[in-house]
Amino acid sequence: MVTLTRPEGSSPEDLDLTRRGVAAVFFSGYAVAALSAEAEPIHTDEAGLVIETVSYPSQGFTLPAYLARPEGRGPFPAIVVASEIFGVHDYIKDVCRRLAKLGYVALAPAFFVRVGDPAPLSDMAAIMKIVQAASDQQVIGDVDASIAWLKRQRYVKAREIGITGFCWGGGVTWLACESFPDLKAGVAWYGKMVRPPGAPNDPTRLWPAEMATQLKCPVLGLYGAKDRLAEGVPTMRAALAAAGKTDSEIVVYPDAGHGFHADYRSSYNAADAADGWRRMLAFFAAHGLSPKG
């Protein structure tokens, strides 16, 4: 079992990729708390790809990230991949490889490692403690650092960077697209959009529907009607319309629940996952993020 922190907290050498080796940085396997015994996850091989664990500075911290990119000099368009609450595990890595096979540079930052790695854990309370320690400000800062790092790479088209994210990462996708003009488009898979009823007025918490006027690039939202998060779709659609953000859209799948793209979970819906993936690629291409361009 791989963890990135000591019980008493992290030490700088814990995240030194030279000392620990790239293979040891991320959990090898699927998120323990969500893995279905009946699942047959998609596995994308590494043929024709360069797979690396990279690191770069973010807010005084050395942030590790999983990188998959096509072989060759490029340059290629790039996609930041924001994980679920379980962090960077085999599902997120495979998503990166799928994108790389199509001609994208895909980068999945490890947003949670300042506190711990949620992937090997089965206790949801322990997982949520790690996730809740990652403030919106920290995460948005990490996305900013990730975009800046991508722009410095010779194999990346610096003006062609997008973002996609799943569950928790879907919410990150909305917020990132409301924050960074360097992003050309985002695709949010079933992420939080609205403040829950009765939630305290915490100025450190950011809610995408309340920031729709700040949207810097178009977003495609993909949601399942059987997911409670879909209850926020009418509010988000109204906020987008009021802000004049007519190039953003939200698709709701009637038979899908939360996590319908996650092929390692019991919530997986193969047909809707495939349709969402097709829509994502078309949306990226329509907004200047085509590897064929």
Secondary structure, DSSP 8 states (H G I E B T S, - for coil): ---SSBTTB--GGGG-HHHH-GGGTS-SSS-TTT--TT--------TTEEEEEEEEEETTEEEEEEEEEESSS--EEEEEEE--TT-S-HHHHHHHHHHHHTT-EEEEE-TTTTT---TT---HHHHHHHHHTS-HHHHHHHHHHHHHHHHT-TTEEEEEEEEEEETHHHHHHHHHHTT-TTEEEEEEES---S--TT----TT---GGGGGGG--S-EEEEEETTSGGGGGHHHHHHHHHHTT-TT-EEEEETT--TTTT-TTSTT--HHHHHHHHHHHHHHHHHTT--TT-
